[in-house]
Amino acid sequence: MRLANKTPPITGGNSGIGLATVRLFVAEGARVAVTGRNQATLAADADHDGHRRRPAGVQ
């Protein structure tokens, strides 16, 4: 796993390229810090990865 034990920040993780990047990095072993505009969407998607994400929504 190339990204094991890494925690990259990813912005715009609610949808599109940001969400795809989050999913790819998690699949590669990273624990990601994700920001986005919709806290509910971030939290709902984070549940699918078994706590490998730290959602940090912004207002």
C-alpha positions in Angstrom: 0.0 0.0 0.0 1.6 3.2 -1.2 -0.5 5.5 0.9 -0.5 3.4 4.1 0.0 5.6 7.2 -0.5 8.8 5.2 -3.2 11.4 5.9 -3.7 13.7 3.0 -6.2 16.6 3.1 -8.8 16.5 0.3 -11.1 19.4 -0.4 -14.4 19.1 -2.2 -14.9 15.5 -1.1 -18.7 15.6 -1.3 -18.9 14.7 -5.0 -17.1 14.5 -8.3 -13.3 14.4 -8.5 -12.9 15.1 -4.8 -15.1 12.1 -3.8 -13.4 9.9 -6.4 -10.0 10.9 -5.0 -11.1 10.2 -1.4 -12.2 6.7 -2.4 -9.0 6.0 -4.4 -6.8 7.1 -1.5 -8.7 5.1 1.0 -8.5 2.0 -1.2 -4.7 2.6 -1.3 -4.5 2.6 2.5 -4.6 6.3 3.4 -6.6 7.9 6.2 -7.9 11.1 4.7 -9.0 14.4 6.1 -11.9 15.5 3.9 -13.6 18.9 3.6 -16.7 19.8 1.7 -19.8 22.1 1.7 -22.3 19.5 3.0 -21.5 17.9 6.4 -24.3 15.4 6.1 -23.0 14.1 2.8 -19.4 13.9 4.1 -20.6 11.9 7.2 -22.8 9.6 5.2 -20.0 8.7 2.8 -17.5 8.3 5.6 -19.5 5.5 7.1 -18.8 3.3 4.1 -15.0 3.2 4.8 -14.9 2.1 8.4 -13.6 5.3 10.0 -10.7 5.8 7.5 -11.9 9.4 6.9 -12.1 12.4 9.1 -14.9 14.6 7.8 -14.3 18.3 8.4 -17.2 20.2 6.8 -16.9 24.0 6.3 -19.7 26.5 6.4 
